[in-house]
Amino acid sequence: MENTTEQPLTKLKYFPAAFFSVVMGLTGLTLAWEKAAVVHGFSDTIARTLLIISALALLLIVMTYALKAKKYPAAVLEEFHHPIKMSFFPAFSISLILISIATLHLAHTLSLYLWAAGTLSHLGFTLYTLSQWIHHPKFKIAHSTPAWFIPVVGNILVPIAGVDHGFVELSWFFFSIGIIYWIILKTLIFNRMFFHEPLPQKLLPTLFILIAPPAVGFISYVKLNGAVDNFAHILFYAAIFLVLLLVVQLPKFSRIKFFMSWWAYSFPLAASTIATLVMYQHNPTPTFQYLSLLLLAACSLVVTLLFIRTLRAIMQNEICIPE
């Protein structure tokens, strides 16, 4: 007879760091609704509710992963040194930065502490990841996926709250890291996809991560620059093109079995939504108005479906299992 007390602990061993991408998606949607409340005059009730859900999700995932680290330290170390899975650990520091942005106008001091913790820890993840890539005894071309953007290009998020907290030069520092390495990593990943084996089905949803760097880069650059100039337009339309490129491939994505990697759909869609809302704020034309509303609706639907599908997967024991 199966020991029911051991089963949850065994599942805990396979609890992935990729769960932090859930917080990224939820907080991204929170920020989209926050911006929509400012730009379109919507009620901020939805954004406040989503912020509470995002914070609770982060707390629950941190506690669960901390318990995993206590019970199965070897499993955590194995995941931390895995050439693909290691890229999902910085989703934790990105989640802190995103919640610091979401709380910026609600609890300024809390936002500052979250921003400082997220920024410092993300810098640590960036230095560690780049050091691992430079001394690459275990890395192969097959290990390069869009998830590689998370640890390095994630720095591009720092200015969004950093400018308001008064760290302008530091924000430029992190923006520079993110924007330069976005170009480098995008070249490497496109080389892998064009000339080597295609991404396995489990990682196909991570293609949506390609949208995030130019979209977030646009938001951060406008924050730093204070205006939508020519370079901002380039970043914005690069993001919109990638949205279109992936939308025309929806039939392929619709046939993919559920994995935690599905959450890669969420944050990039939220980032492109916020970018369009920012563009509409600076250039209030009907085109940007309708596009921002369309993206907001699409992002809300996707995150809702992902949340429901993840809960179902947990109840049906489809995740936290050996690969």
Buried (B, 14 or more C-beta within 10 A) or exposed (E): EEEEEEEEEBBBBBBBBBBBBBBBBBBBBBBBBBBBBEBBEBEBEBBBEBBEBBBEBBEEBBEBBEEBEEEBEEBBEEBBEBBBBBBBBBBBBBBBBBBBBBBBEEEEEEBBEBBBBBBEBBBEBBEBBBEBBEEEEEBEEEBBBBBBBBBBBBBBBBBBBBBBBEBBEBBBBBBEBBBEBBEEBBEEBEEBBEEEEEBEEBBBBBBBBBBBBBBBBBBBBBBBEEEBEEBBEBBBEBBBEBBEEBEEEEEEBEEBEBBBBBBBBBBBBBBBBBBBBBBBBEEEEEEBBEBBBEBBEBBBEBBEEBBEBBEEBEEEEBBBEEE
